[in-house]
Amino acid sequence: MFELPNLRHLRAVALVARYQSVNGAAEALRLSQPAVTLAIRQVEKHCGSKLFNRYKTGTYPTAAGEALVLRIERCFAVLERGIIDTAEPSKEAPDYASRVSSSQITAVAVLFNLLDWSMASEVLGISVQSVKRTVRSLELLLQRSFLLQSGAGVVFSDDGKRIARAAKLAIREIELGTEELSILRGERSGTLRLGAMPLPRAQIVPEALSRLIEIYPDLRVHVQEGSYEYLLDLLRNGDIDMMVGALRGTESVPDVFEEFLMHCPLSVVARKGHPLQQKVELTLADTIDYQWIVNSPRSPSRSLFDQAFSTRGLPQPERLLEIGTLGVIRGLLLRGDQLTMLSRHQVHFEEEVGKLAILDVDLPETERPIGASTRIGWQPSRPQTEFMRQLKIVCDLPSEAERDGEQDHLRLVHDAQKRAQ
């Protein structure tokens, strides 16, 4: 778990950068100059980087200081928005945000993740009673109740959920800030928290990650799999930084930004050597008598399956197996004559080694936009920016020569970085 520095120390760092003066920050915070100087030293010690240069004309942030201050400002902006959503309109959210402590938002964030007092106590390294007191102190500060009375365990109220999400996002901003300072010191590390939906996770995401690790060999990667709804919740909570998969449109999710990468149609997939594989002028009508593996009703892929038959005026196959697990689907396809509709990317490796085959049935109406979804206002780190670049390269499907050239370029960049270190 990321150890969050003292929020009051971080605020002091941001104000010194704003006023270009330790005295100016001390006056704004109503602290002594030595107290502000100590705050700077504590944050520098935590981050391992020098944040300011002092001259006769003032105190100016270094490149590391500028990078961290940007994240500090974003951290407090996230907290202020969370408090504004939670507090009454008459309350001064920025004042409350400046009074929130690191221990308070860390405790709320951990409890929100685990929904268990004992587990939160273990993660935080303090007693259960201490966790409860810390959460209660934040409730008293904001004059809101975060937890509901329930025999089912820890249940957050709507206000509690908003504050917990704001806390998690604020902590993530500072974590990314410290990672950027590491990169400025020449380290090739950081974290990428990614959500991968079914269509791109078998080929597109692994290839982009492989290329990214060539540049950032010490990068820590966390990949979550799941449905759009599940990953969207993780994205909003700050558990992942982006999700890659089929786009849904932002009309229903105005807090999410979608970046298109490619169009991806579904294909009819069967085992290698399936009776239909050698049929001349194969159409979807020829598949009706076979058993089909489909997803559950009302799922996007099931809707496309239904649409493929209805637009051709065909009755649906009568023998359907409703299975949503790709591993089980692959296993059945390899052992029988069942058919299914999947993206070609999802069975890339099985097709490459001659286990599964794509039948020659054109399904243009099943084409879906694939892209990356991020939070509105998201500020990517350097590794995250590079991952987006690699996704675009992979989705453009360059030729083999272009891929070889790109890999040569990556190796040259990596070698140069190693020499610089």
SVG drawing of the C-alpha trace seen along z (x, -y; Angstrom):
<svg xmlns="http://www.w3.org/2000/svg" viewBox="-37 -39 63 72">
<polyline fill="none" stroke="black" stroke-width="0.4" points="0.0,0.0 1.3,-3.5 2.3,-5.5 0.7,-9.0 2.9,-11.9 1.4,-14.3 -1.2,-16.3 -0.4,-19.5 3.2,-19.2 2.1,-18.7 0.0,-21.8 3.0,-23.7 5.0,-22.6 2.3,-23.7 2.0,-27.1 5.8,-27.7 5.7,-27.0 2.8,-29.4 4.3,-32.3 7.9,-31.4 8.6,-32.1 8.8,-30.2 7.6,-33.3 4.7,-33.7 3.6,-30.1 4.1,-30.5 1.9,-33.5 -0.8,-31.8 -0.7,-28.7 -0.3,-30.7 2.8,-28.8 6.4,-29.7 9.1,-29.8 11.0,-26.9 7.8,-24.8 7.3,-25.3 11.0,-24.5 10.6,-21.3 7.5,-20.4 9.5,-20.7 12.3,-18.6 9.9,-15.9 8.3,-15.7 11.7,-15.7 12.8,-12.9 9.7,-10.9 10.0,-11.4 13.7,-11.2 14.1,-14.4 15.0,-18.0 11.9,-20.1 13.2,-23.7 16.2,-25.9 16.7,-29.0 18.0,-32.2 18.1,-35.8 15.1,-36.6 12.9,-33.7 12.4,-30.0 11.7,-28.3 10.6,-24.7 13.0,-22.3 11.6,-20.1 10.8,-17.5 9.1,-20.2 6.9,-21.3 5.9,-17.8 4.9,-17.1 3.1,-20.4 0.9,-19.6 -0.1,-16.4 -0.6,-18.0 -2.9,-20.6 -4.9,-17.9 -5.0,-15.9 -6.6,-18.8 -8.9,-19.6 -10.3,-16.0 -10.8,-16.3 -12.6,-19.6 -14.9,-18.2 -15.7,-15.2 -16.4,-17.5 -18.6,-19.8 -20.7,-16.9 -21.0,-15.7 -21.4,-19.0 -24.2,-21.5 -23.9,-24.4 -23.2,-26.8 -20.1,-25.0 -16.7,-26.1 -15.3,-23.0 -11.7,-24.3 -11.4,-25.1 -12.5,-21.6 -10.2,-20.0 -7.2,-21.8 -8.1,-20.4 -8.4,-16.7 -5.5,-14.6 -3.6,-11.9 -4.6,-9.3 -8.3,-10.1 -8.4,-9.8 -6.2,-6.7 -8.4,-5.0 -11.6,-5.8 -10.0,-4.6 -8.8,-1.3 -12.1,-0.6 -14.0,-1.3 -11.8,1.2 -12.1,4.0 -15.5,3.3 -14.2,5.0 -12.8,3.3 -10.4,6.1 -8.9,6.3 -8.6,2.5 -6.9,2.6 -4.4,5.2 -3.6,3.2 -3.2,-0.1 -1.2,1.4 -3.4,0.0 -6.1,1.3 -9.8,1.7 -10.7,-1.0 -8.1,-3.4 -9.6,-2.8 -13.1,-3.6 -11.9,-6.7 -10.1,-8.0 -13.1,-7.5 -15.4,-9.0 -13.1,-12.1 -13.6,-12.7 -17.3,-12.3 -17.3,-14.9 -15.1,-17.3 -17.4,-17.2 -20.6,-16.8 -21.7,-13.8 -22.3,-10.1 -20.3,-7.8 -21.5,-4.5 -25.0,-2.9 -26.2,-0.7 -26.3,2.8 -25.9,6.4 -24.2,7.3 -21.0,5.6 -19.5,2.2 -21.9,0.4 -21.1,-3.1 -23.7,-5.8 -23.9,-7.8 -21.9,-10.6 -19.4,-8.0 -19.0,-6.6 -18.3,-10.0 -15.7,-10.9 -14.0,-7.4 -13.8,-7.7 -12.3,-11.2 -9.8,-9.9 -8.7,-7.1 -8.3,-9.4 -6.4,-12.0 -4.0,-9.3 -3.5,-8.1 -2.5,-11.6 0.3,-11.7 1.4,-8.2 1.7,-9.2 3.6,-12.3 6.2,-10.3 6.5,-7.9 7.1,-10.9 9.9,-12.0 11.5,-8.5 11.4,-8.8 13.1,-12.2 15.8,-10.5 16.4,-8.1 14.5,-5.1 12.3,-3.2 9.5,-2.3 6.0,-3.3 2.6,-1.7 0.0,-1.0 -3.5,0.1 -5.4,1.4 -8.9,2.8 -9.2,5.2 -12.5,6.2 -12.8,9.4 -12.3,8.2 -8.8,6.7 -7.3,8.6 -6.1,11.7 -3.9,9.9 -4.1,6.1 -3.4,5.4 -0.6,8.0 1.2,6.7 0.9,3.1 2.1,4.1 5.0,6.0 6.2,3.0 5.7,0.7 7.9,2.9 10.7,2.6 10.8,-1.1 9.9,-0.8 11.4,2.6 10.7,2.0 7.1,1.0 4.5,2.6 1.5,3.6 -1.9,4.5 -4.5,5.8 -8.2,6.4 -10.5,8.4 -14.3,8.0 -17.4,6.6 -17.8,3.0 -19.9,2.2 -17.5,3.8 -14.4,2.0 -16.3,-1.3 -16.8,-1.2 -13.1,-0.4 -12.2,-3.4 -14.4,-5.8 -12.9,-4.6 -9.4,-5.1 -8.6,-1.3 -7.6,-1.4 -6.3,-4.3 -8.0,-3.3 -10.0,-0.4 -9.6,0.9 -12.4,2.6 -15.6,2.0 -16.8,-1.6 -20.4,-2.4 -20.7,-6.1 -20.4,-8.8 -24.0,-9.9 -24.8,-7.6 -21.4,-8.1 -20.6,-11.8 -17.7,-11.5 -15.8,-9.2 -13.7,-10.2 -13.5,-7.6 -10.7,-7.5 -11.4,-5.4 -8.7,-2.9 -10.1,-0.6 -13.2,1.2 -13.5,4.9 -16.2,7.1 -17.1,10.5 -16.3,13.7 -17.8,17.2 -15.3,19.4 -15.0,23.2 -12.4,25.9 -9.8,26.5 -11.3,29.1 -14.9,28.3 -17.3,29.6 -18.2,26.1 -14.6,24.9 -14.4,26.3 -17.9,25.4 -17.9,23.1 -19.9,19.9 -20.6,20.4 -23.4,18.2 -24.8,17.8 -27.9,19.9 -25.6,22.9 -24.8,22.7 -28.4,22.9 -28.4,26.6 -25.2,26.5 -25.1,25.9 -24.0,22.4 -22.2,21.0 -23.6,17.6 -23.4,15.1 -26.2,14.4 -29.3,12.5 -29.1,8.7 -25.3,8.8 -23.7,6.8 -22.3,9.8 -25.7,11.7 -27.5,8.7 -25.1,8.7 -25.6,12.5 -29.4,12.0 -29.0,9.1 -26.8,11.1 -29.6,13.6 -32.5,11.2 -31.1,8.8 -30.8,11.8 -34.3,12.9 -33.0,16.2 -34.5,18.1 -32.1,18.4 -30.4,21.7 -32.4,23.8 -29.5,25.4 -27.8,22.7 -25.3,23.0 -25.1,19.8 -21.5,19.5 -19.7,16.3 -16.3,17.7 -13.8,17.6 -11.7,20.5 -14.8,22.8 -15.8,21.6 -12.4,22.4 -12.4,25.8 -15.8,26.8 -14.9,25.5 -11.7,27.6 -13.7,30.8 -16.8,30.6 -18.6,29.0 -20.0,26.1 -19.8,22.5 -19.5,19.2 -19.1,15.5 -15.9,13.9 -13.5,11.2 -10.6,12.6 -8.3,11.0 -9.7,13.2 -8.7,16.5 -5.5,15.1 -3.2,17.7 -5.5,20.7 -5.8,19.7 -2.1,19.2 -1.3,22.7 -4.0,24.4 -6.4,25.2 -9.3,22.9 -10.5,21.5 -12.4,18.4 -15.2,19.5 -15.7,17.4 -18.9,15.7 -19.0,11.9 -20.7,10.2 -20.3,6.4 -23.3,5.6 -21.3,6.9 -18.6,4.4 -17.9,2.6 -15.6,-0.4 -12.7,0.5 -10.9,-2.1 -9.6,-3.3 -11.8,-4.9 -10.5,-7.2 -11.8,-9.6 -12.6,-13.1 -9.7,-15.4 -7.3,-12.4 -3.6,-13.4 -1.6,-10.4 1.9,-9.7 4.7,-9.1 4.3,-5.3 0.5,-5.7 1.0,-8.1 3.4,-5.7 1.0,-2.8 -1.7,-4.8 0.9,-5.4 1.7,-1.7 -2.0,-0.8 -2.5,-3.1 0.5,-1.5 -0.8,2.0 -4.4,1.1 -3.1,-0.5 -1.9,3.0 1.5,2.0 3.3,4.3 6.0,6.7 8.7,4.4 7.2,1.5 6.9,3.6 10.5,4.6 11.5,1.0 9.5,0.0 11.1,2.7 14.6,1.6 13.6,-2.0 12.4,-0.7 15.7,1.1 17.7,-1.9 15.7,-4.1 16.1,-1.5 19.9,-1.2 20.2,-5.0 18.3,-5.2 20.5,-2.5 23.7,-4.4 22.2,-7.6 21.7,-5.9"/>
</svg>
